[in-house]
Amino acid sequence: MPHVHALPEPLRTVHVMGVGGTAMAALAGMLKDGGHAVTGSDTAVYPPMSDYLASLGIQVMSGYNASNLDHRPDLVVVGNVIRKDYAEAAALLASDLPYMSFPELLGERFLRQSHSIVVAGTHGKTTTTSIVAHLLDAGGLNPGFLIGGVAKNFERTARAGAGTHFVVEGDEYDTAFFDKGPKFLHYKPKTAILTSVEFDHADIYRDLDHVKEAFRGLMHIIPTDGLLVVRDDDAGAEEVAREATCEVWRYGPGRPWDGRIEDVDTVRGVMRFTVLREGVSVGTFETIMVGDHNLWNQVAATAVAISQGLSTESIARGYATFAGIKRRQEVIGDAGGVTVIDDFAHHPTAVAVTLHALRQRFGKRRLWAIWEPRSATSRRAVFQQAYTEAFGEADQVIIADPFDTSRVAEGDRFSSAQLVEALTAKGVEAINLPDADQIAATVSARVHPMDVVAILSNGAFGGLHKKLNTALAARFR
């Protein structure tokens, strides 16, 4: 049986190819919760997804081998990391097993009957999705959700929910090897947030215009009785939003939905902020998500919460109980008074705003930035110059060698050495170290109590997080 667009009946067993990805693991968990028997395959699964899958009792087969399909599941879900020439994919195409993409399954199984709230944009998707889901949950709406990270309030990346709402992180990455459209086109939005539109994913998008084309597709599927909440001072988002035919709420500095930071407590690591609508205060809230960029993420989340009928008092309770997201300004160590932060930032804009937020959160403490060029875009030279500006808030910078560049043309590869040279010329103390072992040894020897060390990577970074914490514990015991 070929690629299918409707769920097979009966649907008892599901196999997920590429189950180690955050969204794929989330979907596997939702299917397990729904009573389906779930298996998965992947080449490398690391925390927090490996721990999450293990906690659900989902068997993960190592490698994309044809034998993974020997148990003949009722449906195979194909992740977008799967290439057509993988042995498992070739075996699937040669079989009569029905298959569909992850976004298709999500849309058909969980979103079709829900009020779908899609959070899209180049930056801030995971944080904003997590906050919206928690605000609705704290307000008693019991939403389903799918988040590209682990929200600590839920300790999981997805659930089906018992209410009428489903909050989903709308990824613009392509859907599968047999569907090159962006994932969010399958998410049936009734309400959408658009945080930003910048060039990213250089492995699938030609340029910024190509990225905008994808987001215009999202605008076209929001129904006329729906709602778009858009960051209107972002040039790309503002341009794309003109395509929407639904009601549009605009947020950002000086926009109808505005916000301001009242103060930041650098000891407690919390921020008080006020949300304004047409110049009138909606409410003042306290949050652990500190920084200018998180102010706007939370303005958007507040607007959506109000659109769904939540009171200011309920929203305030939601912010007061929000516990954060793993790998988003997450404190993972504090040996000897050295605070170690794990963050997902990899795009130059994300690096810049994250370091600025950490500066706001921790005040004058010495700030280290350790960055791994790992994403498909950051391994390319497209943002070589932009990264020179991104690390301006850091006192000490360590740049690792780019993750596997074998599939990037030699002349297109990002250069860590060149970035270090450019940072040094600007007066920033920066060095290039090739791997996690050398970075852990160097940092643990040079840090002082009260330093803040931010590890920035969208991957495992060679186990640096654990290696550094182990080395710091040994030094300060």
Residue pairs with C-beta under 8 A, 6 or more apart in sequence:
1 96
1 97
1 98
2 98
3 99
3 100
3 178
4 75
4 98
4 99
4 100
5 100
5 104
5 108
6 108
7 75
7 105
7 108
7 109
8 74
8 75
8 98
10 74
11 36
11 74
11 75
12 36
12 37
12 74
13 36
13 37
13 38
13 39
13 71
13 73
13 74
13 75
14 28
14 31
14 36
14 37
14 38
14 39
14 73
14 74
14 75
14 76
14 77
15 38
15 39
15 40
15 41
15 68
15 69
15 71
15 73
15 75
15 76
15 77
16 24
16 27
16 28
16 31
16 38
16 39
16 40
16 41
16 76
16 77
16 79
16 102
17 40
17 41
17 64
17 68
17 76
17 77
17 78
17 79
17 82
17 88
17 89
17 92
18 24
18 40
18 41
18 42
18 78
18 79
18 80
18 81
18 82
19 25
19 28
19 40
19 41
19 42
19 45
19 53
19 58
19 60
19 79
20 40
20 42
20 43
20 44
20 45
20 46
20 49
20 50
20 53
20 60
21 42
21 49
21 79
21 81
22 49
22 147
22 148
22 149
22 150
22 157
23 102
23 146
23 148
23 157
23 169
23 171
24 40
24 77
24 79
24 102
25 40
25 49
25 52
25 53
25 157
26 146
26 147
26 156
26 157
26 158
27 77
27 102
27 105
27 106
27 146
27 158
28 38
28 40
28 53
28 56
28 58
29 52
29 53
29 56
29 58
29 156
29 157
29 158
29 159
30 110
30 144
30 146
30 158
30 159
30 160
31 38
31 109
32 38
32 56
32 57
32 58
33 159
33 160
34 109
34 160
38 56
38 58
39 58
39 59
39 60
39 61
39 68
39 71
39 73
40 53
40 58
40 59
40 60
40 61
41 60
41 61
41 62
41 63
41 64
41 65
41 68
41 88
42 60
42 61
42 62
42 64
43 62
43 63
43 64
44 460
45 53
45 60
46 459
46 460
48 150
48 326
48 327
50 60
52 150
52 156
52 157
53 60
61 68
64 82
64 86
64 87
64 88
64 89
65 87
65 88
66 87
66 88
66 90
66 91
68 88
69 76
69 88
69 91
69 92
69 95
69 97
72 97
73 97
74 98
75 97
75 98
75 99
75 100
75 105
76 92
76 97
76 98
76 99
77 99
77 100
77 101
77 102
77 105
78 89
78 92
78 99
78 100
78 101
78 102
78 176
78 177
78 178
79 102
79 176
80 101
80 102
80 173
80 174
80 175
80 176
80 177
80 183
82 88
82 89
82 176
82 177
83 89
83 177
84 90
84 93
84 177
84 178
89 177
92 99
100 108
101 175
101 176
101 178
101 179
101 186
102 175
102 176
102 183
103 175
103 183
103 184
103 185
103 186
103 187
104 175
104 179
104 186
106 146
106 168
106 186
106 187
107 186
107 187
107 188
110 144
110 146
110 160
110 166
111 166
111 168
111 187
111 188
112 188
114 144
114 164
114 165
114 166
115 164
115 165
115 166
115 190
115 191
115 308
116 166
116 168
116 187
116 188
116 189
116 190
116 191
117 132
117 143
117 165
117 166
117 167
117 168
117 189
117 190
117 191
117 192
117 193
117 304
118 168
118 170
118 184
118 187
118 189
118 191
118 192
118 193
118 218
119 125
119 128
119 129
119 132
119 167
119 168
119 169
119 170
119 192
119 193
119 195
120 170
120 171
120 172
120 184
120 192
120 193
120 194
120 195
120 215
120 218
121 193
121 194
121 195
121 196
121 197
121 231
121 237
122 172
122 195
122 196
122 197
122 198
122 200
122 211
122 236
122 347
122 349
123 195
123 196
123 198
123 293
123 347
123 349
123 350
123 353
124 195
124 196
124 293
124 296
124 297
125 148
125 169
125 170
125 171
125 195
126 147
126 148
126 149
126 169
126 325
126 328
126 344
127 289
127 294
127 297
127 325
127 328
128 193
128 195
128 297
128 300
128 301
129 145
129 147
129 148
129 167
129 168
129 169
130 147
130 149
130 151
130 153
130 322
130 325
131 289
131 297
131 298
131 301
131 318
131 322
132 167
132 193
132 301
132 304
132 305
133 143
133 145
133 147
133 151
133 154
133 167
134 151
134 153
134 154
134 318
134 321
134 322
135 301
135 302
135 304
135 305
135 310
135 314
135 315
135 318
135 319
136 142
136 143
136 163
136 165
136 167
136 305
136 308
136 310
137 143
137 153
137 154
137 318
138 314
138 317
138 318
138 321
139 305
139 308
139 310
139 311
139 314
139 315
139 318
140 314
141 163
141 164
141 165
141 308
141 310
142 161
142 162
142 163
143 161
143 163
143 165
143 166
143 167
144 158
144 159
144 160
144 161
144 163
144 165
144 166
144 167
145 151
145 154
145 158
145 159
145 161
145 166
145 167
145 168
146 157
146 158
146 166
146 167
146 168
146 169
147 157
147 158
147 167
147 169
147 325
148 157
148 169
148 171
149 157
149 325
149 326
149 327
149 328
149 344
150 156
150 157
150 325
150 326
150 327
151 157
151 323
151 324
151 325
152 323
152 324
152 325
152 326
153 321
153 322
153 323
165 308
168 187
170 183
170 184
170 187
170 189
170 192
170 218
171 182
171 183
171 184
172 182
172 183
172 184
172 200
172 201
172 211
172 214
172 215
173 182
173 183
173 201
173 204
174 180
174 181
174 182
174 183
174 204
175 181
175 182
175 183
175 185
175 186
180 204
181 214
181 217
182 214
182 217
182 218
184 218
185 217
185 218
185 221
188 221
189 218
189 221
189 222
189 226
190 222
190 223
190 226
190 227
191 226
191 227
191 228
191 229
191 304
191 307
191 308
192 218
192 222
192 226
192 227
192 228
192 229
193 228
193 229
193 230
193 300
193 301
193 304
194 215
194 218
194 228
194 229
194 230
194 231
194 237
194 240
194 241
195 231
195 234
195 237
195 296
195 297
195 300
196 231
196 234
196 236
196 237
196 349
197 208
197 211
197 212
197 215
197 234
197 236
197 237
197 239
197 240
198 208
198 211
198 236
198 347
198 349
199 205
199 207
199 208
199 211
199 382
200 211
200 347
200 377
201 211
201 376
201 377
202 376
202 377
202 380
202 382
203 376
203 377
204 376
205 211
205 214
208 236
211 236
212 236
212 239
212 240
215 236
215 237
215 240
216 240
216 243
219 228
219 240
219 241
219 243
219 244
220 243
222 228
222 244
222 245
222 246
223 246
224 245
224 246
225 246
226 246
226 247
227 246
227 247
227 248
227 249
227 304
227 307
228 241
228 244
228 246
228 247
228 248
228 249
229 248
229 249
229 251
229 257
229 300
229 303
229 304
229 307
230 237
230 238
230 241
230 244
230 248
230 249
230 250
230 251
231 237
231 238
231 251
231 252
231 296
231 300
232 238
232 241
232 250
232 251
232 252
232 255
233 252
233 253
233 254
233 255
234 252
241 248
241 250
249 256
249 257
249 303
249 307
250 256
250 257
251 257
251 258
251 259
251 296
251 299
251 300
251 303
252 258
252 296
256 277
256 278
257 275
257 276
257 277
257 299
257 300
257 303
258 275
258 276
258 277
258 279
258 299
259 273
259 274
259 275
259 276
259 295
259 296
259 298
259 299
260 273
260 274
260 276
260 295
261 271
261 272
261 273
261 292
261 295
262 272
262 273
262 274
262 284
263 271
263 272
264 270
264 271
264 272
264 290
264 360
264 361
265 271
266 360
266 361
266 362
266 363
269 288
269 290
269 361
269 362
270 286
270 287
270 288
270 290
271 286
271 287
271 288
271 289
271 290
271 291
271 294
271 295
271 360
271 361
272 284
272 285
272 286
272 287
273 284
273 285
273 287
273 295
273 298
274 281
274 282
274 283
274 284
274 285
275 281
275 282
275 283
275 284
275 285
275 298
275 299
275 302
275 303
276 282
277 303
282 302
282 306
282 312
283 302
283 312
283 315
283 316
285 298
285 302
285 315
285 316
285 319
285 320
286 316
286 319
286 320
287 294
287 298
287 319
287 322
288 322
288 323
288 324
289 297
289 298
289 322
289 324
289 328
289 329
290 329
290 357
290 360
290 361
291 329
291 353
291 354
291 356
291 357
291 358
291 360
291 361
292 353
292 356
292 357
292 360
293 353
293 354
293 356
293 357
294 357
298 319
302 315
305 314
305 315
305 318
306 315
310 318
324 330
326 342
327 342
327 343
327 344
328 343
328 344
329 341
329 343
329 354
329 357
329 358
329 361
330 341
330 342
330 343
331 339
331 340
331 341
332 340
332 341
332 342
332 465
332 469
333 339
333 340
333 465
333 468
333 469
333 472
334 340
335 469
335 472
335 473
335 475
335 476
336 447
336 449
336 472
336 475
336 476
337 449
337 450
337 476
338 447
338 448
338 449
338 450
338 451
338 452
338 453
338 472
338 476
339 362
339 365
339 451
339 452
339 453
340 453
340 455
340 465
340 468
340 469
340 472
341 358
341 452
341 453
341 454
341 455
342 455
342 465
343 354
343 454
343 455
343 456
344 350
344 456
344 457
344 458
345 351
345 353
345 354
345 371
345 456
346 371
346 372
346 373
346 374
346 375
346 377
346 378
346 456
346 457
346 458
347 375
347 377
347 378
347 383
348 383
348 386
348 387
348 389
348 390
349 390
351 369
351 371
351 387
351 390
351 391
351 456
352 389
352 390
352 391
352 392
352 393
354 454
354 456
355 367
355 369
355 390
355 391
355 392
355 393
355 394
355 454
356 393
358 367
358 393
358 452
358 454
359 367
359 393
362 452
365 450
365 451
365 452
366 395
366 396
366 448
366 450
366 451
366 452
367 393
367 394
367 395
367 396
367 451
367 452
367 454
368 394
368 395
368 396
368 397
368 398
368 443
368 447
368 451
368 452
368 453
368 454
369 391
369 393
369 394
369 396
369 397
369 398
369 454
369 456
370 397
370 398
370 400
370 439
370 443
370 453
370 454
370 455
370 456
370 464
371 391
371 397
371 398
371 399
371 400
371 456
371 457
372 400
372 403
372 456
372 457
372 459
372 461
372 464
373 379
373 399
373 400
373 401
373 402
373 403
373 414
373 416
374 402
374 403
374 457
374 458
374 459
374 461
375 458
377 383
378 387
378 402
378 414
379 402
379 403
379 404
379 405
379 408
379 413
379 414
380 408
380 412
380 413
380 414
381 412
381 413
381 414
381 415
382 412
383 414
384 414
384 415
384 418
384 419
385 422
387 419
388 419
388 422
388 423
388 426
391 397
391 423
391 428
391 430
392 426
392 428
394 428
394 454
395 429
396 429
396 430
396 446
397 420
397 423
397 428
397 429
397 430
397 431
398 430
398 431
398 432
398 433
398 439
398 442
398 443
399 416
399 419
399 420
399 430
399 431
399 432
399 433
400 416
400 432
400 433
400 434
400 435
400 436
400 439
400 461
401 416
401 432
401 434
401 435
402 413
402 414
402 416
403 459
405 413
405 414
416 432
417 432
419 430
419 432
420 430
420 431
420 432
423 430
424 430
431 442
433 439
433 442
435 462
436 461
436 462
436 463
436 464
436 467
437 462
437 467
439 464
439 468
440 464
440 467
440 468
440 470
440 471
441 471
443 453
443 468
443 471
444 468
444 471
444 472
444 474
444 475
445 475
447 453
447 472
449 476
453 468
455 461
455 464
455 465
455 468
457 464
